[in-house]
Amino acid sequence: MEKIKTFIIDLENPLGVYYLGQVVRGEIILELDTPVKIREIRISFRGEAYVDWPSSSNPNDKTSGPKKGGFRLPTDDHYSASEEYFNRTIPLFGKGRGEGEHNILPVGRYTFPFDFGLPDALPSSFEGPWGYVRYFINSTLDRPNSFNINYKRPFTLIAPLDLNSQRNVLHSTTNRGSKRMCCLCCKSGPVSGTIHLDRIGFVPGEEININAEIQNLSSFDCDVWAILEMKTIYFSTSRKVPTIANGIKNQLKRKPSEDKISEVLVFQPKNGARMKTVKTRKLRKEVAKITHPGVDGGKSVVWKESGLVIPPVPPSFLEGCNIIDIRYFLKLVVKTIGLSSNLEIPIEIIIGTVPLRPQSVVHGCLPVTPSTPPISATLSVPSLDSYDQPPSYSESVLGKNDITDESDDEHTDGQLKFAPFYTYFSKTQPTDTENAPKDS
């Protein structure tokens, strides 16, 4: 009986973080304990975006939505859309290289090197409950008289969003709001708040200095906090009614903490020139929070220079992807009582991957220079000569997703749960942060 000890993909960059135009290099490692008949060894590189959600509007409906194993019930209809950025297969041994279909490899260890140049225009990696932008490598050991063996290796692609090329990121912004609390038949005085930011452009690892004032003219004490909220907008281009025999493209599992919201965007949505959209789905997620002692009834408080640290998250807008949009809001929240909802005062901010240059922050204006320096295929990070430290890379705060799809089976191995890594600028890194990969 043939015995395959090892069949894996080993990347030259172990963290698996790449930028536009870089070359993904590595090798397939094959170790055999017995001679093995091989038709072909091949490797595939794929980049794609996909969204999919059930038509059911009930967030607690456990019977709708993606199923384990990638199948839906016959009554489940769903909205979906997809984009393909690249899909290339390269034979490394055997039939595809003119070496015949009946090759026998003796016992031993074998390596098959590969490289693949990434395109210059791609969206950043993203994994969400209803969709993703995903890049991965799949290697296949094709055997003539047995099942194929596959190994899947996802990787992170970062498309730079340079804050120095974004308009208005250095502008200070203020927003105000008020709400009158109501408890059954008793009305109370209003609660009002003001939130101010010195700028609206940040990168993960930076602190947002929050300046706020809360006036509580009611007779009730109110809790106060601020959150960084991520809003993801999914765009579908079709509605389908599958059967049990037709597996959906991917397993996308919704997290119960995420609900639909409606927001007024400061920055215009980028879907003006999109393909025809059948339906959109909007989800929000709290990714960071900071609390304040609160404000007593009939009192006012000033919340000054409180720092909320931005966790590792994907960049705003997800430029280059036409079916997923990402926005971030800093919200001042005042807890109210009775039938009233909480007072929420939002300011939309931009989260980029390249921070503002020090002179920009000091002088309060953008320098007249090219936006993002060209990134060589041999570099692992953007050119950041004006900063003391290059970025580190930390796993997304959104957590890992199951990345298996309809092409995977029980003979597929590899990294089947995956979370992208994002740039992180801070002297103190999160505990799960990896060091930046070295330039190659």
Buried (B, 14 or more C-beta within 10 A) or exposed (E): EEEBEBBBBEBBBEBBBBBBBBBBBBBBBBBBEEEBBBBBBBBBBBBBBBBBBBBBEEEEEEEBBBBEEBBBEEEBBBBBBBBEBBEEEBBBBBBBEEBEEEBEBEEEEBEBEBEBEBEEEBBBBBBBBBBBBBBBBBBBBBBEEBEBBBBBBBBBBBBBBBBBBBEEBBEEBEBEBBBBBBBEEEEBBBBBBBBBBBBBBBBBBBBBBBBBBBBBBBEBBBBBBBBBBBBBBBBBBEEBEBEEEEBBBBBBEBEEEBEEEEBEEBBEEBBEEBEEBEBBBBBBBEBBEBEBEBBEBEEEBEBEEBEBBBBBBBBBBBBBBBBBBBBBBBBBBBBBBBEBEBBBBBBBBBBBBBBBBEEBBEEEEBEEEEEBBEBEBEBBBBBBEEEEEBBBBBBBBBEBBBBBBBEBEEEBBBBBEBBBBBBBBBEEBBEEBBEBBEEE
